[in-house]
Amino acid sequence: MGRKSPYPAEFRNDAVALYRAAGGKRAYAVAADVGVTGETLRSWVPQADEQVGRGNCDEPVAEGRDEELARLRAENGRLRRAEKGMGTRAGDPAPGGPVFREGDEGMTLRWDFISDNRADFGVQRICRVLQVSRSGFYRWIAGAKAREVRQAADDALAAEIREIHTSTAWRASICGAVKRTTVPDRLAPPTADLVQRDFSAGQLDEKWCGDVTYVQVGGSWLYLACVLDICSRRVLGYSMATHMRAELVIDALKMAVAARGGHVDGVIFHADRGSQYTAAAFAQVCDGFGIHRSMGRVGSSYDNALAESFWQGLKREAMHQRLFSTMRQARLEIFQWLTYYNARRRHSALKYLSPVEFEQQHLRAAKLSIAA
């Protein structure tokens, strides 16, 4: 029996998905970002295939081109049915109706899709699949200037509305789809706040922090838990799932422990008072590794400000105005951003080094200090 990999299966599978998305030509660049050698990353590919063959993979395999085209055909059929009036259970007004201005019909979505994907699939092929004319697409391209003029008029109108809003001190109530990730357990035993909003640390593995956020994927939700080293800002562990049970944060914590070689005794782990972090199962895992739990107050985002800032960066840089259609797509793009964040994203708080570069420099300085 071979030696058990120190890398969790979730991490290996996501790394393989990222490697495949890069076309296999950037194996060493992808490997450098995820923190392994190219040979190691390539060795994970057959292992991932074997897991899928056994049905042991929690996530579906990334769809191929034929699968994607089949999905697009189905979506095209739905759009065509919607054009006749109201899409079944879709709640979409009929294109060309009074809700839309001329030129804003559902066809715009198809033209946008063709424009975004023509380099990969070609205009002729996508138009054939979507059953639209190439001449119509090129007419849409030619009308870009007219659309810009109309958008400018819309922007001017929006500016006038904002001015009226400000001058009349009117306040709007916006209701949107919001998922609550921090649900406190009122019966959980109290845990002290060992951080007290001091999100600084002089050494690696002195303080960690963690939190949970969510991403909308179609009509469902994907939840993401992360663990960060407060000293280096590095994402040590993460986990993604379609649930918010305690296993989500436990898996992220175990990945962080594995990233440090299992030697984390005495680390302070800070989080909010969500039920996942106050669960007995999570407390047992922390106790087993010698981790000291710390929690802020209920309803105070400032008590976990570093994690909140991290989520803002993720959503601003990887999710802004994005709508994920599949869990695989969401997982891949989130994991890609996490690897970029660790390996290449520079932080002013780290003297404009990336978290990985900062840790390498920190460890070199520690070794020189010992040698001296």
Contacts in CASP RR format, 6 or more apart in sequence:
PFRMAT RR
TARGET T0000
AUTHOR 0000-0000-0000
METHOD contacts of the structure
MODEL  1
MGRKSPYPAEFRNDAVALYRAAGGKRAYAVAADVGVTGETLRSWVPQADE
QVGRGNCDEPVAEGRDEELARLRAENGRLRRAEKGMGTRAGDPAPGGPVF
REGDEGMTLRWDFISDNRADFGVQRICRVLQVSRSGFYRWIAGAKAREVR
QAADDALAAEIREIHTSTAWRASICGAVKRTTVPDRLAPPTADLVQRDFS
AGQLDEKWCGDVTYVQVGGSWLYLACVLDICSRRVLGYSMATHMRAELVI
DALKMAVAARGGHVDGVIFHADRGSQYTAAAFAQVCDGFGIHRSMGRVGS
SYDNALAESFWQGLKREAMHQRLFSTMRQARLEIFQWLTYYNARRRHSAL
KYLSPVEFEQQHLRAAKLSIAA
5 12 0 8 1.000
6 258 0 8 1.000
6 261 0 8 1.000
7 36 0 8 1.000
7 258 0 8 1.000
8 251 0 8 1.000
8 254 0 8 1.000
8 255 0 8 1.000
8 258 0 8 1.000
9 51 0 8 1.000
10 58 0 8 1.000
10 239 0 8 1.000
10 240 0 8 1.000
10 251 0 8 1.000
10 255 0 8 1.000
11 34 0 8 1.000
11 255 0 8 1.000
12 44 0 8 1.000
12 47 0 8 1.000
12 48 0 8 1.000
13 48 0 8 1.000
13 51 0 8 1.000
13 57 0 8 1.000
13 59 0 8 1.000
14 331 0 8 1.000
14 332 0 8 1.000
14 335 0 8 1.000
15 30 0 8 1.000
15 34 0 8 1.000
15 36 0 8 1.000
15 41 0 8 1.000
15 44 0 8 1.000
15 335 0 8 1.000
16 41 0 8 1.000
16 44 0 8 1.000
16 45 0 8 1.000
16 48 0 8 1.000
17 62 0 8 1.000
17 328 0 8 1.000
17 331 0 8 1.000
17 332 0 8 1.000
17 335 0 8 1.000
18 30 0 8 1.000
18 34 0 8 1.000
18 332 0 8 1.000
18 335 0 8 1.000
18 336 0 8 1.000
18 339 0 8 1.000
19 27 0 8 1.000
19 30 0 8 1.000
19 31 0 8 1.000
19 41 0 8 1.000
19 42 0 8 1.000
19 45 0 8 1.000
20 45 0 8 1.000
20 62 0 8 1.000
21 62 0 8 1.000
21 332 0 8 1.000
21 336 0 8 1.000
22 29 0 8 1.000
22 30 0 8 1.000
24 30 0 8 1.000
27 38 0 8 1.000
27 41 0 8 1.000
27 42 0 8 1.000
28 38 0 8 1.000
30 41 0 8 1.000
30 339 0 8 1.000
31 37 0 8 1.000
31 38 0 8 1.000
31 40 0 8 1.000
31 41 0 8 1.000
32 343 0 8 1.000
33 339 0 8 1.000
33 340 0 8 1.000
33 342 0 8 1.000
33 343 0 8 1.000
33 344 0 8 1.000
34 41 0 8 1.000
34 339 0 8 1.000
34 343 0 8 1.000
35 343 0 8 1.000
35 356 0 8 1.000
48 57 0 8 1.000
51 57 0 8 1.000
52 61 0 8 1.000
58 241 0 8 1.000
59 327 0 8 1.000
59 328 0 8 1.000
59 331 0 8 1.000
60 326 0 8 1.000
60 327 0 8 1.000
60 328 0 8 1.000
61 328 0 8 1.000
62 328 0 8 1.000
62 332 0 8 1.000
63 71 0 8 1.000
63 326 0 8 1.000
63 328 0 8 1.000
65 121 0 8 1.000
69 129 0 8 1.000
72 113 0 8 1.000
72 129 0 8 1.000
72 130 0 8 1.000
73 129 0 8 1.000
76 110 0 8 1.000
76 129 0 8 1.000
76 130 0 8 1.000
76 131 0 8 1.000
78 87 0 8 1.000
78 90 0 8 1.000
79 106 0 8 1.000
79 109 0 8 1.000
79 110 0 8 1.000
80 131 0 8 1.000
81 87 0 8 1.000
81 88 0 8 1.000
82 90 0 8 1.000
82 92 0 8 1.000
82 94 0 8 1.000
82 95 0 8 1.000
83 94 0 8 1.000
83 95 0 8 1.000
83 105 0 8 1.000
83 106 0 8 1.000
84 94 0 8 1.000
85 94 0 8 1.000
86 92 0 8 1.000
86 93 0 8 1.000
86 94 0 8 1.000
93 99 0 8 1.000
93 100 0 8 1.000
95 105 0 8 1.000
95 106 0 8 1.000
95 107 0 8 1.000
96 102 0 8 1.000
96 105 0 8 1.000
107 132 0 8 1.000
107 140 0 8 1.000
108 140 0 8 1.000
110 130 0 8 1.000
110 132 0 8 1.000
111 137 0 8 1.000
111 140 0 8 1.000
111 141 0 8 1.000
113 126 0 8 1.000
113 130 0 8 1.000
114 123 0 8 1.000
114 126 0 8 1.000
114 127 0 8 1.000
114 130 0 8 1.000
114 132 0 8 1.000
114 137 0 8 1.000
115 137 0 8 1.000
115 141 0 8 1.000
117 126 0 8 1.000
118 126 0 8 1.000
123 134 0 8 1.000
123 137 0 8 1.000
124 134 0 8 1.000
127 133 0 8 1.000
127 134 0 8 1.000
127 137 0 8 1.000
164 170 0 8 1.000
165 172 0 8 1.000
177 216 0 8 1.000
179 214 0 8 1.000
179 221 0 8 1.000
181 211 0 8 1.000
181 212 0 8 1.000
181 213 0 8 1.000
181 214 0 8 1.000
181 223 0 8 1.000
181 244 0 8 1.000
181 274 0 8 1.000
182 212 0 8 1.000
182 272 0 8 1.000
182 273 0 8 1.000
182 274 0 8 1.000
182 298 0 8 1.000
182 299 0 8 1.000
183 274 0 8 1.000
183 275 0 8 1.000
184 273 0 8 1.000
184 274 0 8 1.000
184 275 0 8 1.000
184 278 0 8 1.000
184 298 0 8 1.000
185 273 0 8 1.000
185 274 0 8 1.000
185 275 0 8 1.000
185 278 0 8 1.000
185 279 0 8 1.000
188 273 0 8 1.000
188 275 0 8 1.000
188 278 0 8 1.000
188 279 0 8 1.000
191 273 0 8 1.000
191 278 0 8 1.000
191 293 0 8 1.000
191 294 0 8 1.000
191 295 0 8 1.000
192 294 0 8 1.000
192 295 0 8 1.000
193 270 0 8 1.000
193 294 0 8 1.000
193 295 0 8 1.000
193 296 0 8 1.000
193 297 0 8 1.000
193 303 0 8 1.000
194 268 0 8 1.000
194 270 0 8 1.000
194 292 0 8 1.000
194 294 0 8 1.000
195 207 0 8 1.000
195 209 0 8 1.000
195 268 0 8 1.000
195 270 0 8 1.000
195 294 0 8 1.000
195 296 0 8 1.000
195 303 0 8 1.000
197 302 0 8 1.000
197 303 0 8 1.000
197 305 0 8 1.000
199 207 0 8 1.000
199 209 0 8 1.000
199 230 0 8 1.000
199 305 0 8 1.000
199 306 0 8 1.000
200 230 0 8 1.000
200 231 0 8 1.000
201 207 0 8 1.000
201 229 0 8 1.000
201 230 0 8 1.000
201 231 0 8 1.000
202 231 0 8 1.000
203 231 0 8 1.000
204 229 0 8 1.000
204 231 0 8 1.000
204 232 0 8 1.000
204 359 0 8 1.000
204 362 0 8 1.000
204 363 0 8 1.000
205 229 0 8 1.000
205 231 0 8 1.000
205 260 0 8 1.000
205 264 0 8 1.000
205 267 0 8 1.000
206 230 0 8 1.000
206 231 0 8 1.000
206 267 0 8 1.000
206 268 0 8 1.000
207 229 0 8 1.000
207 230 0 8 1.000
207 231 0 8 1.000
207 267 0 8 1.000
207 268 0 8 1.000
207 269 0 8 1.000
207 270 0 8 1.000
208 227 0 8 1.000
208 228 0 8 1.000
208 229 0 8 1.000
208 230 0 8 1.000
208 236 0 8 1.000
208 256 0 8 1.000
208 267 0 8 1.000
208 268 0 8 1.000
208 269 0 8 1.000
208 270 0 8 1.000
208 291 0 8 1.000
209 227 0 8 1.000
209 228 0 8 1.000
209 230 0 8 1.000
209 269 0 8 1.000
209 270 0 8 1.000
209 271 0 8 1.000
209 304 0 8 1.000
209 306 0 8 1.000
209 307 0 8 1.000
210 225 0 8 1.000
210 226 0 8 1.000
210 227 0 8 1.000
210 228 0 8 1.000
210 249 0 8 1.000
210 252 0 8 1.000
210 269 0 8 1.000
210 270 0 8 1.000
210 271 0 8 1.000
210 304 0 8 1.000
210 307 0 8 1.000
211 225 0 8 1.000
211 226 0 8 1.000
211 271 0 8 1.000
211 272 0 8 1.000
211 304 0 8 1.000
211 307 0 8 1.000
211 308 0 8 1.000
211 310 0 8 1.000
211 311 0 8 1.000
212 223 0 8 1.000
212 224 0 8 1.000
212 225 0 8 1.000
212 244 0 8 1.000
212 248 0 8 1.000
212 249 0 8 1.000
212 276 0 8 1.000
213 223 0 8 1.000
213 224 0 8 1.000
213 311 0 8 1.000
213 314 0 8 1.000
213 315 0 8 1.000
214 221 0 8 1.000
214 222 0 8 1.000
214 223 0 8 1.000
214 224 0 8 1.000
215 221 0 8 1.000
215 222 0 8 1.000
215 223 0 8 1.000
215 224 0 8 1.000
215 319 0 8 1.000
215 324 0 8 1.000
215 330 0 8 1.000
215 334 0 8 1.000
216 222 0 8 1.000
216 323 0 8 1.000
216 324 0 8 1.000
217 324 0 8 1.000
217 325 0 8 1.000
217 326 0 8 1.000
217 327 0 8 1.000
217 329 0 8 1.000
217 330 0 8 1.000
218 323 0 8 1.000
218 324 0 8 1.000
218 325 0 8 1.000
220 242 0 8 1.000
220 327 0 8 1.000
221 242 0 8 1.000
222 240 0 8 1.000
222 241 0 8 1.000
222 242 0 8 1.000
222 324 0 8 1.000
222 327 0 8 1.000
222 330 0 8 1.000
222 331 0 8 1.000
222 334 0 8 1.000
223 240 0 8 1.000
223 241 0 8 1.000
223 242 0 8 1.000
223 243 0 8 1.000
223 244 0 8 1.000
223 248 0 8 1.000
224 238 0 8 1.000
224 239 0 8 1.000
224 240 0 8 1.000
224 334 0 8 1.000
225 238 0 8 1.000
225 239 0 8 1.000
225 240 0 8 1.000
225 248 0 8 1.000
225 249 0 8 1.000
225 251 0 8 1.000
225 252 0 8 1.000
225 276 0 8 1.000
226 235 0 8 1.000
226 237 0 8 1.000
226 238 0 8 1.000
226 252 0 8 1.000
226 307 0 8 1.000
226 310 0 8 1.000
226 338 0 8 1.000
227 235 0 8 1.000
227 236 0 8 1.000
227 237 0 8 1.000
227 238 0 8 1.000
227 252 0 8 1.000
227 253 0 8 1.000
227 255 0 8 1.000
227 256 0 8 1.000
227 269 0 8 1.000
228 234 0 8 1.000
228 235 0 8 1.000
228 236 0 8 1.000
228 306 0 8 1.000
228 307 0 8 1.000
228 310 0 8 1.000
229 236 0 8 1.000
229 355 0 8 1.000
229 359 0 8 1.000
230 270 0 8 1.000
230 306 0 8 1.000
231 362 0 8 1.000
232 350 0 8 1.000
232 355 0 8 1.000
232 358 0 8 1.000
232 359 0 8 1.000
232 362 0 8 1.000
233 306 0 8 1.000
233 310 0 8 1.000
233 347 0 8 1.000
233 349 0 8 1.000
233 350 0 8 1.000
233 355 0 8 1.000
233 358 0 8 1.000
234 342 0 8 1.000
234 355 0 8 1.000
234 356 0 8 1.000
234 358 0 8 1.000
234 359 0 8 1.000
235 338 0 8 1.000
235 341 0 8 1.000
235 342 0 8 1.000
235 355 0 8 1.000
236 255 0 8 1.000
236 256 0 8 1.000
236 259 0 8 1.000
236 260 0 8 1.000
237 252 0 8 1.000
237 253 0 8 1.000
237 255 0 8 1.000
237 256 0 8 1.000
237 259 0 8 1.000
238 252 0 8 1.000
238 255 0 8 1.000
238 335 0 8 1.000
238 338 0 8 1.000
239 248 0 8 1.000
239 249 0 8 1.000
239 251 0 8 1.000
239 252 0 8 1.000
239 255 0 8 1.000
240 330 0 8 1.000
240 331 0 8 1.000
240 334 0 8 1.000
241 247 0 8 1.000
241 248 0 8 1.000
241 251 0 8 1.000
242 327 0 8 1.000
244 276 0 8 1.000
245 276 0 8 1.000
246 275 0 8 1.000
246 276 0 8 1.000
246 279 0 8 1.000
246 281 0 8 1.000
246 282 0 8 1.000
247 281 0 8 1.000
248 276 0 8 1.000
249 271 0 8 1.000
249 276 0 8 1.000
249 277 0 8 1.000
249 282 0 8 1.000
250 281 0 8 1.000
250 282 0 8 1.000
250 285 0 8 1.000
253 269 0 8 1.000
253 282 0 8 1.000
253 285 0 8 1.000
253 286 0 8 1.000
253 289 0 8 1.000
253 291 0 8 1.000
254 285 0 8 1.000
256 264 0 8 1.000
257 264 0 8 1.000
257 289 0 8 1.000
262 289 0 8 1.000
264 289 0 8 1.000
264 290 0 8 1.000
264 291 0 8 1.000
265 289 0 8 1.000
265 290 0 8 1.000
265 291 0 8 1.000
266 290 0 8 1.000
266 291 0 8 1.000
266 292 0 8 1.000
267 289 0 8 1.000
267 290 0 8 1.000
267 291 0 8 1.000
267 292 0 8 1.000
268 291 0 8 1.000
268 292 0 8 1.000
268 294 0 8 1.000
269 286 0 8 1.000
269 291 0 8 1.000
269 292 0 8 1.000
269 293 0 8 1.000
269 294 0 8 1.000
270 294 0 8 1.000
270 295 0 8 1.000
270 296 0 8 1.000
270 304 0 8 1.000
271 277 0 8 1.000
271 293 0 8 1.000
271 294 0 8 1.000
271 295 0 8 1.000
271 296 0 8 1.000
271 304 0 8 1.000
271 307 0 8 1.000
272 295 0 8 1.000
272 296 0 8 1.000
272 298 0 8 1.000
272 299 0 8 1.000
272 303 0 8 1.000
272 304 0 8 1.000
273 295 0 8 1.000
273 296 0 8 1.000
273 297 0 8 1.000
273 298 0 8 1.000
276 282 0 8 1.000
277 293 0 8 1.000
277 295 0 8 1.000
278 295 0 8 1.000
283 293 0 8 1.000
286 292 0 8 1.000
286 293 0 8 1.000
296 303 0 8 1.000
296 304 0 8 1.000
297 303 0 8 1.000
301 308 0 8 1.000
314 334 0 8 1.000
314 337 0 8 1.000
314 341 0 8 1.000
317 337 0 8 1.000
318 333 0 8 1.000
318 334 0 8 1.000
318 336 0 8 1.000
318 337 0 8 1.000
322 333 0 8 1.000
324 330 0 8 1.000
324 333 0 8 1.000
341 354 0 8 1.000
341 355 0 8 1.000
342 354 0 8 1.000
342 355 0 8 1.000
342 356 0 8 1.000
343 354 0 8 1.000
343 356 0 8 1.000
344 354 0 8 1.000
345 354 0 8 1.000
345 355 0 8 1.000
346 352 0 8 1.000
346 353 0 8 1.000
346 354 0 8 1.000
347 353 0 8 1.000
347 354 0 8 1.000
347 355 0 8 1.000
347 358 0 8 1.000
350 357 0 8 1.000
350 358 0 8 1.000
351 358 0 8 1.000
353 361 0 8 1.000
END
